[in-house]
Amino acid sequence: MITRPRIAAAFAAATLIALTGCGANTGSSTNAAADDFPKKGKSIELIVAFGSGGAVDTASRLVAPILEEELGTNVEVVNKPGAGGQIGYTALASAKPDGYTIGATGSPSVVVSPLDPARGATYTRDSFQPLGRHVVDPAVIAVQPDSPYQTLKELIEAAKANPKSMTASTTGLQTGEHFALAQIQEATGAEFAPVHFAEGDAAAAAAFLGKHVNVLVGDVSGVTDLIKQGKARVLGVMSSERAPSLPDIPTFKESGYEVEASTARGFSAPAGLPDAVAEKLEAAIKTAIEDPTVVKKMEELGLQTSYLSGADYEQYWAGQEAAYKKVMPLVQKKD
């Protein structure tokens, strides 16, 4: 005779087996779907949060063909500029985490926009899954070729004597250039009047060339062509060592100012990618970043490849977030 306790035990065991089987099948189907990534004929969208023609856009278009070769599908670069990168980052963070949407991410912009409540960002650092760092691009300060300021010290002293008398470009509120200006002010007492061009460095450079701003605050990559064409004169580089592509330009430290500022750029996806998808994307991005042809072209733009894996890039972001929190008051919008 089968007792009630035995019936209950048998039912529980059967239920457990069924649930375990369902769990295994679900996991297998998830892994199978990830292993099938990317599906034949399905494109991957690479979001650039700034306008075309700038350093972020150019770097993304250099790696895209290699990604296509590695992943076996089309990689479409899509520009979504505005709000200092926030529009593009919002689109990236809100996309489905299936690997078919990735984006170029640059800090400090992607790191700091969620830190200021006034920005109304709908994402945080944890909304992104870093896939690999590409480069670190030191900040520079430049003037017109016919500017009366021949040295960085002359420019700094003039800005100290007449605060906010000279306009200086940035690529948007709380972007790398904006933070660089804040760091200059904190270290030297020189206060420039920032003019924000949220579409990116191409728009900022155009304004400088049109003499709508007095000073160009940009990155090494953004000024390399301007220097070659004789359209800008760089007075200082904000890095610990001289930039290889600008060997004759002194660092801020050489001029007596303890200022270091740079923009780190890489690639990320919306958080929550399946492991197999993340591994495929990370491997393809590493190959693309370290491709000799890409490295050479990046060097021609004044950029030195500085690859970090997805995990290391994530730790790098965390360190930046802690550092930028300390100087946020200097770059927050004043009412």
ZADREN-422226 format. One line per field, with one value per residue: residue in three letters; y, z, x of N, C-alpha, C in turn. Coordinates in steps of 0.05 Angstrom, whole numbers, padded with zeros to 5 digits. Last residue first. Example, Ala and Ser with C-alpha at 12.3 -4.5 7.8 and 13.67 -1.06 7.14 Angstrom:
! residues 2
aa ser/ala
nv -00045/-00114
nw 00142/00156
nu 00257/00264
cav -00021/-00090
caw 00143/00156
cau 00273/00246
cv 00001/-00066
cw 00157/00156
cu 00258/00264
END
This chain:
! residues 335
aa asp/lys/lys/gln/val/leu/pro/met/val/lys/lys/tyr/ala/ala/glu/gln/gly/ala/trp/tyr/gln/glu/tyr/asp/ala/gly/ser/leu/tyr/ser/thr/gln/leu/gly/leu/glu/glu/met/lys/lys/val/val/thr/pro/asp/glu/ile/ala/thr/lys/ile/ala/ala/glu/leu/lys/glu/ala/val/ala/asp/pro/leu/gly/ala/pro/ala/ser/phe/gly/arg/ala/thr/ser/ala/glu/val/glu/tyr/gly/ser/glu/lys/phe/thr/pro/ile/asp/pro/leu/ser/pro/ala/arg/glu/ser/ser/met/val/gly/leu/val/arg/ala/lys/gly/gln/lys/ile/leu/asp/thr/val/gly/ser/val/asp/gly/val/leu/val/asn/val/his/lys/gly/leu/phe/ala/ala/ala/ala/ala/ala/asp/gly/glu/ala/phe/his/val/pro/ala/phe/glu/ala/gly/thr/ala/glu/gln/ile/gln/ala/leu/ala/phe/his/glu/gly/thr/gln/leu/gly/thr/thr/ser/ala/thr/met/ser/lys/pro/asn/ala/lys/ala/ala/glu/ile/leu/glu/lys/leu/thr/gln/tyr/pro/ser/asp/pro/gln/val/ala/ile/val/ala/pro/asp/val/val/his/arg/gly/leu/pro/gln/phe/ser/asp/arg/thr/tyr/thr/ala/gly/arg/ala/pro/asp/leu/pro/ser/val/val/val/ser/pro/ser/gly/thr/ala/gly/ile/thr/tyr/gly/asp/pro/lys/ala/ser/ala/leu/ala/thr/tyr/gly/ile/gln/gly/gly/ala/gly/pro/lys/asn/val/val/glu/val/asn/thr/gly/leu/glu/glu/glu/leu/ile/pro/ala/val/leu/arg/ser/ala/thr/asp/val/ala/gly/gly/ser/gly/phe/ala/val/ile/leu/glu/ile/ser/lys/gly/lys/lys/pro/phe/asp/asp/ala/ala/ala/asn/thr/ser/ser/gly/thr/asn/ala/gly/cys/gly/thr/leu/ala/ile/leu/thr/ala/ala/ala/phe/ala/ala/ala/ile/arg/pro/arg/thr/ile/met
nv 01575/01540/01472/01447/01448/01451/01407/01361/01342/01293/01261/01247/01203/01164/01157/01135/01084/01063/01061/01021/00977/00973/00960/00909/00882/00890/00911/00966/00999/01049/01080/01148/01195/01226/01204/01168/01131/01110/01084/01044/01016/00996/00962/00925/00920/00930/00939/00889/00853/00876/00866/00811/00800/00826/00796/00745/00757/00773/00725/00693/00721/00770/00835/00874/00942/00958/00964/01001/01023/01085/01136/01188/01249/01285/01325/01356/01406/01443/01484/01495/01476/01422/01415/01419/01403/01434/01408/01376/01329/01308/01254/01240/01291/01290/01267/01276/01327/01372/01415/01482/01511/01505/01541/01530/01525/01495/01443/01418/01436/01410/01357/01357/01367/01320/01290/01319/01357/01425/01489/01546/01613/01649/01637/01650/01640/01598/01561/01555/01531/01484/01460/01449/01413/01371/01355/01363/01386/01423/01467/01521/01561/01588/01636/01621/01640/01618/01592/01543/01500/01515/01526/01475/01447/01472/01457/01402/01399/01415/01373/01329/01359/01393/01414/01409/01412/01481/01539/01601/01672/01717/01739/01711/01756/01782/01757/01705/01710/01725/01680/01643/01664/01662/01606/01587/01637/01678/01714/01739/01696/01675/01624/01620/01567/01512/01459/01390/01324/01258/01202/01135/01085/01038/00987/00946/00941/00954/00961/01008/01023/01038/01093/01105/01142/01187/01252/01305/01345/01354/01315/01290/01239/01225/01252/01226/01185/01205/01246/01239/01181/01153/01099/01076/01017/00969/00924/00870/00849/00852/00889/00942/01009/01047/01060/01085/01130/01156/01167/01205/01246/01260/01288/01341/01346/01308/01255/01200/01164/01098/01049/00982/00925/00862/00803/00776/00790/00805/00840/00880/00898/00923/00965/00995/01024/01072/01092/01105/01147/01185/01195/01217/01262/01282/01267/01273/01284/01233/01181/01129/01061/01012/00956/00901/00864/00800/00762/00712/00734/00733/00682/00631/00632/00652/00609/00572/00595/00590/00535/00520/00544/00515/00464/00470/00482/00436/00400/00421/00413/00357/00344/00367/00336/00287/00298/00309/00259/00227/00251/00241/00185/00178/00200/00164/00099/00044/-00024
nw -00240/-00271/-00280/-00257/-00253/-00199/-00174/-00190/-00168/-00145/-00186/-00213/-00183/-00187/-00243/-00251/-00227/-00262/-00310/-00296/-00292/-00346/-00369/-00348/-00374/-00429/-00433/-00465/-00507/-00533/-00589/-00595/-00646/-00690/-00736/-00743/-00705/-00732/-00773/-00743/-00721/-00768/-00785/-00742/-00693/-00644/-00652/-00673/-00631/-00593/-00619/-00619/-00563/-00549/-00579/-00555/-00502/-00506/-00522/-00477/-00437/-00457/-00428/-00389/-00413/-00480/-00491/-00515/-00527/-00516/-00492/-00448/-00450/-00398/-00361/-00312/-00285/-00254/-00289/-00314/-00363/-00353/-00344/-00395/-00443/-00506/-00570/-00602/-00611/-00623/-00624/-00570/-00522/-00462/-00402/-00375/-00407/-00438/-00474/-00502/-00548/-00617/-00665/-00728/-00782/-00810/-00822/-00777/-00740/-00757/-00750/-00692/-00660/-00645/-00619/-00571/-00561/-00538/-00538/-00568/-00557/-00577/-00625/-00677/-00719/-00749/-00721/-00678/-00703/-00719/-00670/-00653/-00692/-00680/-00628/-00618/-00607/-00567/-00550/-00504/-00481/-00419/-00407/-00359/-00308/-00271/-00228/-00232/-00216/-00227/-00282/-00302/-00287/-00320/-00370/-00366/-00364/-00417/-00445/-00430/-00407/-00382/-00441/-00500/-00520/-00516/-00525/-00493/-00491/-00444/-00397/-00350/-00317/-00329/-00305/-00322/-00376/-00377/-00356/-00396/-00439/-00419/-00412/-00464/-00511/-00543/-00559/-00602/-00658/-00708/-00702/-00641/-00594/-00550/-00507/-00500/-00470/-00496/-00501/-00502/-00536/-00523/-00480/-00483/-00464/-00410/-00408/-00372/-00326/-00288/-00294/-00313/-00345/-00354/-00332/-00316/-00301/-00248/-00222/-00244/-00258/-00310/-00335/-00324/-00361/-00412/-00408/-00397/-00439/-00489/-00529/-00582/-00575/-00602/-00615/-00615/-00565/-00533/-00496/-00530/-00506/-00469/-00477/-00528/-00519/-00482/-00514/-00549/-00512/-00488/-00515/-00507/-00533/-00593/-00644/-00667/-00723/-00733/-00771/-00777/-00799/-00824/-00805/-00783/-00744/-00770/-00810/-00778/-00750/-00792/-00804/-00752/-00741/-00767/-00746/-00695/-00707/-00726/-00681/-00646/-00674/-00726/-00769/-00742/-00670/-00619/-00604/-00646/-00645/-00689/-00700/-00741/-00781/-00803/-00837/-00789/-00722/-00689/-00648/-00632/-00579/-00561/-00570/-00536/-00487/-00486/-00488/-00440/-00403/-00414/-00400/-00346/-00328/-00340/-00305/-00257/-00260/-00261/-00212/-00177/-00189/-00171/-00116/-00103/-00113/-00074/-00028/-00031/-00029/00022/00054/00041/00019/-00017/00000
nu 00461/00514/00528/00591/00645/00658/00633/00665/00710/00697/00678/00724/00743/00703/00703/00754/00748/00709/00738/00775/00741/00726/00775/00781/00740/00754/00824/00853/00901/00917/00949/00956/00943/00950/00935/00974/00957/00914/00940/00967/00924/00901/00942/00946/00895/00877/00822/00807/00817/00782/00733/00730/00729/00681/00644/00649/00636/00583/00560/00568/00539/00491/00492/00483/00485/00500/00572/00630/00696/00732/00775/00790/00821/00856/00901/00939/00977/01015/01058/01107/01116/01118/01063/01042/01094/01112/01120/01150/01121/01068/01064/01076/01070/01109/01077/01030/00990/00967/01008/01007/00998/00991/00961/00930/00939/00976/00966/00986/00948/00902/00916/00918/00875/00851/00890/00896/00835/00822/00805/00823/00803/00765/00714/00708/00742/00735/00764/00729/00686/00710/00721/00669/00653/00689/00676/00603/00555/00560/00602/00605/00654/00679/00724/00776/00818/00872/00890/00916/00885/00832/00836/00850/00804/00767/00787/00778/00723/00715/00739/00706/00643/00608/00577/00619/00668/00692/00734/00735/00745/00770/00754/00753/00796/00852/00895/00888/00896/00950/00974/00963/00992/01044/01050/01050/01071/01052/00998/00975/00962/00965/00943/00903/00918/00902/00915/00895/00892/00906/00870/00876/00836/00801/00778/00720/00669/00626/00561/00521/00497/00533/00533/00465/00411/00384/00401/00393/00428/00421/00450/00509/00524/00515/00560/00609/00617/00614/00655/00711/00702/00662/00644/00609/00567/00521/00471/00471/00474/00431/00401/00368/00382/00394/00447/00444/00412/00445/00489/00466/00454/00503/00541/00525/00476/00492/00489/00493/00512/00529/00559/00545/00572/00551/00589/00632/00666/00714/00696/00672/00716/00742/00707/00709/00754/00745/00699/00718/00753/00716/00684/00722/00742/00693/00661/00595/00582/00572/00563/00554/00537/00533/00494/00499/00451/00441/00462/00463/00471/00535/00506/00500/00511/00463/00430/00454/00446/00390/00384/00408/00375/00328/00344/00353/00302/00274/00300/00285/00230/00228/00252/00214/00169/00187/00192/00139/00116/00142/00123/00068/00069/00089/00049/00005/00030/00011/00017
cav 01587/01559/01496/01447/01447/01470/01435/01367/01368/01313/01270/01269/01227/01174/01166/01161/01103/01066/01078/01048/00987/00978/00985/00930/00883/00900/00892/00953/00979/01043/01059/01123/01179/01236/01224/01190/01147/01124/01106/01064/01029/01014/00984/00943/00915/00924/00960/00913/00850/00874/00894/00825/00790/00835/00825/00749/00746/00792/00748/00685/00718/00742/00818/00850/00922/00959/00955/00989/01013/01056/01127/01160/01235/01270/01319/01333/01400/01415/01480/01503/01505/01435/01412/01440/01396/01427/01423/01402/01328/01336/01267/01232/01273/01302/01267/01274/01299/01365/01389/01463/01522/01492/01539/01531/01539/01521/01463/01413/01445/01440/01367/01348/01390/01340/01281/01317/01335/01400/01468/01520/01591/01657/01633/01656/01661/01621/01570/01566/01557/01502/01468/01467/01438/01383/01371/01350/01367/01396/01458/01493/01561/01565/01634/01626/01632/01630/01616/01568/01499/01506/01546/01498/01440/01473/01486/01412/01392/01431/01400/01330/01341/01371/01416/01406/01397/01454/01519/01576/01649/01701/01757/01707/01732/01790/01786/01711/01701/01743/01705/01639/01661/01688/01624/01580/01615/01660/01697/01753/01705/01703/01627/01626/01594/01524/01486/01411/01350/01281/01225/01158/01104/01042/01015/00950/00919/00961/00939/01000/01017/01010/01078/01107/01120/01163/01227/01288/01335/01374/01312/01316/01249/01216/01261/01247/01179/01183/01252/01239/01194/01170/01113/01088/01045/00976/00953/00883/00850/00828/00879/00914/00989/01037/01048/01060/01110/01147/01149/01179/01234/01247/01259/01332/01346/01327/01276/01211/01187/01116/01071/01008/00942/00891/00817/00765/00781/00786/00816/00865/00885/00900/00945/00982/00996/01057/01084/01084/01122/01175/01185/01193/01240/01285/01283/01261/01288/01259/01202/01150/01088/01024/00986/00912/00884/00820/00783/00720/00720/00747/00710/00636/00620/00669/00634/00567/00592/00616/00551/00511/00553/00544/00470/00462/00501/00461/00396/00421/00440/00372/00335/00377/00364/00290/00290/00330/00282/00221/00251/00268/00198/00168/00212/00192/00118/00069/00000
caw -00245/-00250/-00291/-00257/-00280/-00217/-00170/-00203/-00181/-00128/-00165/-00224/-00186/-00161/-00229/-00262/-00216/-00233/-00307/-00303/-00268/-00326/-00376/-00339/-00345/-00419/-00436/-00440/-00503/-00505/-00579/-00588/-00624/-00665/-00725/-00762/-00700/-00707/-00780/-00759/-00703/-00751/-00802/-00749/-00721/-00646/-00640/-00689/-00656/-00587/-00614/-00644/-00580/-00538/-00584/-00584/-00508/-00496/-00540/-00503/-00436/-00452/-00451/-00390/-00392/-00458/-00499/-00495/-00537/-00520/-00510/-00454/-00455/-00423/-00369/-00330/-00297/-00248/-00280/-00286/-00361/-00361/-00322/-00375/-00426/-00478/-00553/-00596/-00595/-00619/-00649/-00592/-00541/-00488/-00420/-00359/-00401/-00410/-00474/-00481/-00528/-00591/-00651/-00699/-00774/-00800/-00841/-00803/-00737/-00756/-00777/-00708/-00669/-00657/-00645/-00590/-00556/-00552/-00519/-00574/-00550/-00576/-00598/-00659/-00699/-00757/-00747/-00673/-00690/-00740/-00688/-00638/-00690/-00707/-00633/-00618/-00630/-00559/-00576/-00508/-00500/-00437/-00410/-00386/-00314/-00297/-00223/-00239/-00212/-00200/-00263/-00306/-00275/-00291/-00363/-00369/-00340/-00395/-00448/-00424/-00424/-00367/-00412/-00485/-00536/-00505/-00535/-00498/-00494/-00467/-00420/-00369/-00316/-00338/-00302/-00293/-00366/-00388/-00341/-00369/-00441/-00427/-00389/-00446/-00493/-00554/-00537/-00589/-00631/-00705/-00710/-00670/-00601/-00574/-00509/-00508/-00476/-00478/-00517/-00483/-00534/-00548/-00484/-00488/-00481/-00425/-00405/-00394/-00349/-00289/-00304/-00295/-00343/-00347/-00346/-00321/-00329/-00266/-00224/-00239/-00231/-00290/-00340/-00307/-00333/-00405/-00414/-00376/-00412/-00482/-00503/-00575/-00579/-00586/-00611/-00641/-00581/-00549/-00493/-00521/-00527/-00470/-00452/-00524/-00539/-00474/-00491/-00559/-00530/-00472/-00517/-00497/-00504/-00578/-00628/-00652/-00707/-00733/-00753/-00786/-00775/-00828/-00811/-00806/-00736/-00747/-00817/-00798/-00735/-00779/-00824/-00763/-00730/-00773/-00774/-00698/-00695/-00743/-00705/-00638/-00667/-00702/-00774/-00760/-00699/-00629/-00591/-00639/-00640/-00672/-00700/-00715/-00777/-00784/-00849/-00816/-00742/-00698/-00653/-00659/-00597/-00559/-00583/-00565/-00497/-00484/-00510/-00465/-00405/-00417/-00428/-00363/-00324/-00353/-00334/-00264/-00259/-00283/-00236/-00177/-00194/-00199/-00132/-00099/-00128/-00103/-00034/-00031/-00053/-00001/00054/00032/00039/-00018/00000
cau 00435/00506/00516/00562/00634/00671/00623/00639/00712/00710/00659/00707/00759/00710/00679/00748/00767/00703/00714/00784/00755/00706/00763/00800/00740/00728/00802/00847/00880/00921/00931/00970/00932/00961/00916/00974/00982/00909/00923/00982/00943/00886/00932/00968/00902/00905/00838/00804/00830/00811/00742/00731/00751/00707/00647/00654/00663/00603/00559/00580/00568/00498/00498/00466/00491/00482/00545/00613/00671/00731/00754/00793/00796/00855/00874/00937/00951/01008/01030/01103/01112/01143/01082/01035/01071/01116/01101/01161/01145/01073/01058/01094/01056/01102/01099/01055/00997/00960/00995/01013/01016/00987/00987/00929/00914/00983/00956/00998/00976/00903/00913/00941/00891/00835/00880/00918/00853/00815/00813/00813/00821/00793/00724/00685/00750/00720/00775/00756/00682/00699/00744/00686/00639/00689/00701/00629/00556/00551/00592/00600/00633/00674/00695/00767/00790/00864/00874/00931/00914/00839/00828/00868/00829/00763/00786/00806/00738/00703/00749/00734/00659/00619/00577/00594/00649/00689/00715/00749/00728/00776/00756/00731/00780/00825/00892/00887/00870/00929/00976/00952/00963/01033/01051/01028/01076/01072/01008/00998/00956/00974/00971/00906/00910/00914/00904/00914/00880/00912/00877/00874/00858/00816/00787/00749/00680/00650/00580/00538/00479/00525/00556/00488/00430/00368/00408/00370/00429/00410/00421/00496/00531/00496/00532/00599/00620/00596/00627/00692/00700/00685/00640/00635/00572/00544/00476/00467/00498/00433/00428/00367/00380/00366/00439/00459/00403/00418/00492/00476/00433/00482/00542/00551/00477/00476/00501/00470/00517/00506/00564/00537/00573/00554/00564/00618/00640/00715/00711/00656/00695/00755/00712/00684/00752/00770/00698/00697/00764/00738/00673/00707/00760/00709/00685/00614/00578/00581/00547/00573/00528/00554/00494/00505/00472/00432/00445/00470/00456/00511/00510/00492/00531/00487/00423/00453/00473/00402/00374/00420/00402/00328/00336/00375/00323/00267/00302/00313/00240/00217/00264/00242/00169/00180/00216/00160/00107/00145/00152/00078/00058/00105/00076/00005/00019/00027/00000
cv 01618/01572/01514/01474/01445/01470/01455/01396/01376/01341/01293/01279/01251/01201/01178/01173/01132/01086/01084/01068/01015/00989/00992/00958/00906/00903/00903/00933/00969/01023/01052/01103/01154/01220/01235/01212/01171/01142/01123/01088/01050/01030/01005/00967/00935/00918/00956/00935/00875/00871/00895/00853/00805/00825/00835/00778/00750/00783/00768/00708/00711/00738/00789/00832/00898/00937/00960/00979/00998/01048/01097/01151/01206/01258/01304/01327/01376/01409/01450/01498/01514/01466/01425/01439/01419/01419/01415/01419/01355/01339/01298/01246/01266/01281/01280/01275/01299/01336/01381/01438/01502/01503/01529/01529/01541/01538/01492/01434/01441/01451/01398/01360/01383/01364/01302/01310/01335/01377/01442/01501/01564/01633/01639/01651/01670/01645/01595/01577/01571/01530/01488/01477/01458/01411/01383/01368/01353/01376/01428/01487/01532/01570/01611/01625/01641/01621/01630/01593/01525/01507/01540/01520/01462/01467/01489/01441/01402/01425/01418/01358/01344/01350/01390/01409/01392/01439/01493/01555/01624/01677/01742/01726/01733/01765/01796/01741/01706/01736/01725/01665/01658/01686/01651/01599/01610/01635/01676/01736/01719/01714/01655/01630/01598/01551/01500/01437/01370/01307/01250/01181/01122/01060/01016/00979/00922/00936/00945/00976/01007/01002/01048/01092/01126/01139/01204/01262/01316/01364/01331/01313/01275/01227/01250/01256/01200/01178/01230/01240/01217/01182/01128/01104/01053/01005/00956/00914/00865/00828/00852/00903/00961/01015/01035/01046/01083/01126/01138/01159/01207/01234/01245/01302/01335/01323/01293/01232/01197/01139/01091/01029/00971/00906/00847/00778/00770/00774/00796/00839/00869/00884/00919/00960/00981/01028/01068/01074/01099/01148/01172/01179/01214/01261/01287/01280/01275/01260/01230/01173/01106/01054/00995/00942/00891/00839/00804/00741/00730/00731/00715/00666/00626/00658/00652/00592/00588/00616/00579/00528/00545/00555/00499/00469/00495/00481/00421/00417/00441/00400/00352/00370/00376/00319/00294/00324/00305/00245/00246/00270/00227/00181/00204/00205/00146/00089/00025
cw -00248/-00258/-00269/-00266/-00280/-00245/-00189/-00198/-00195/-00141/-00149/-00203/-00194/-00162/-00202/-00247/-00226/-00220/-00278/-00300/-00272/-00300/-00356/-00346/-00335/-00388/-00424/-00446/-00474/-00497/-00550/-00577/-00620/-00641/-00699/-00752/-00718/-00701/-00755/-00765/-00718/-00733/-00787/-00767/-00730/-00674/-00645/-00678/-00673/-00613/-00608/-00641/-00606/-00555/-00573/-00591/-00538/-00504/-00532/-00523/-00463/-00454/-00442/-00414/-00395/-00438/-00476/-00507/-00515/-00531/-00514/-00471/-00462/-00425/-00395/-00336/-00316/-00259/-00277/-00275/-00333/-00360/-00328/-00352/-00407/-00463/-00524/-00577/-00587/-00602/-00647/-00618/-00563/-00506/-00447/-00376/-00386/-00405/-00445/-00483/-00506/-00572/-00623/-00688/-00743/-00791/-00832/-00824/-00764/-00755/-00778/-00736/-00688/-00669/-00660/-00617/-00577/-00544/-00532/-00553/-00557/-00573/-00599/-00630/-00682/-00738/-00757/-00700/-00685/-00728/-00709/-00654/-00674/-00707/-00661/-00626/-00632/-00582/-00573/-00536/-00509/-00456/-00429/-00386/-00342/-00303/-00248/-00232/-00215/-00195/-00235/-00286/-00278/-00277/-00333/-00361/-00342/-00369/-00425/-00425/-00417/-00385/-00400/-00455/-00520/-00524/-00518/-00505/-00502/-00468/-00446/-00392/-00336/-00339/-00310/-00289/-00336/-00378/-00351/-00354/-00413/-00429/-00395/-00422/-00476/-00537/-00549/-00567/-00618/-00676/-00705/-00677/-00631/-00579/-00532/-00507/-00483/-00488/-00500/-00498/-00509/-00544/-00508/-00492/-00487/-00440/-00422/-00387/-00373/-00311/-00306/-00307/-00322/-00344/-00336/-00335/-00336/-00295/-00244/-00243/-00224/-00262/-00320/-00311/-00316/-00375/-00405/-00383/-00411/-00455/-00496/-00549/-00571/-00590/-00592/-00639/-00607/-00567/-00507/-00519/-00515/-00491/-00453/-00499/-00534/-00493/-00481/-00537/-00540/-00489/-00504/-00497/-00493/-00548/-00612/-00633/-00693/-00713/-00755/-00765/-00785/-00802/-00814/-00812/-00759/-00741/-00795/-00806/-00754/-00764/-00812/-00784/-00742/-00764/-00782/-00726/-00698/-00733/-00723/-00663/-00661/-00696/-00750/-00763/-00716/-00659/-00598/-00629/-00633/-00668/-00680/-00718/-00748/-00776/-00829/-00827/-00770/-00720/-00670/-00667/-00626/-00578/-00583/-00581/-00527/-00495/-00510/-00489/-00431/-00420/-00434/-00392/-00343/-00352/-00349/-00294/-00266/-00284/-00260/-00203/-00196/-00207/-00162/-00116/-00127/-00120/-00063/-00038/-00055/-00027/00030/00032/00027/00000/00000
cu 00438/00479/00506/00550/00603/00658/00634/00630/00686/00710/00671/00687/00742/00725/00686/00724/00762/00722/00708/00762/00765/00718/00741/00789/00758/00729/00776/00824/00878/00899/00938/00950/00949/00953/00926/00955/00983/00934/00917/00965/00959/00905/00917/00960/00924/00914/00868/00822/00830/00826/00772/00741/00753/00730/00674/00659/00669/00631/00581/00581/00581/00528/00501/00470/00472/00488/00526/00587/00656/00704/00756/00770/00802/00827/00874/00908/00954/00980/01024/01075/01106/01141/01109/01055/01065/01091/01106/01143/01157/01099/01063/01089/01075/01089/01090/01080/01024/00965/00991/00996/01024/01008/00982/00957/00911/00960/00963/00991/00990/00931/00914/00939/00913/00850/00865/00908/00875/00833/00803/00824/00808/00812/00754/00692/00726/00725/00760/00767/00709/00696/00734/00709/00655/00675/00702/00652/00583/00552/00585/00589/00629/00651/00689/00736/00782/00836/00865/00916/00928/00869/00836/00861/00850/00789/00783/00807/00766/00718/00740/00746/00689/00632/00588/00598/00623/00670/00715/00728/00744/00757/00762/00731/00757/00807/00864/00882/00867/00901/00955/00952/00950/01002/01039/01027/01051/01077/01027/01011/00980/00968/00982/00936/00913/00903/00918/00899/00902/00899/00881/00886/00854/00841/00804/00755/00710/00661/00605/00555/00495/00506/00549/00511/00451/00385/00392/00376/00406/00411/00409/00466/00518/00501/00512/00571/00605/00596/00608/00662/00719/00681/00666/00629/00601/00549/00499/00468/00495/00458/00432/00395/00379/00362/00411/00450/00418/00408/00465/00479/00441/00460/00518/00554/00503/00479/00481/00481/00492/00512/00542/00542/00568/00554/00570/00591/00623/00688/00710/00670/00677/00734/00725/00690/00729/00767/00723/00696/00744/00748/00694/00696/00745/00726/00703/00638/00600/00578/00556/00558/00552/00547/00515/00507/00475/00454/00435/00451/00463/00497/00535/00496/00525/00509/00448/00448/00474/00431/00385/00410/00415/00357/00337/00369/00346/00289/00295/00317/00269/00228/00255/00256/00197/00180/00211/00184/00128/00138/00157/00107/00069/00096/00092/00033/00020/00014/00018
END
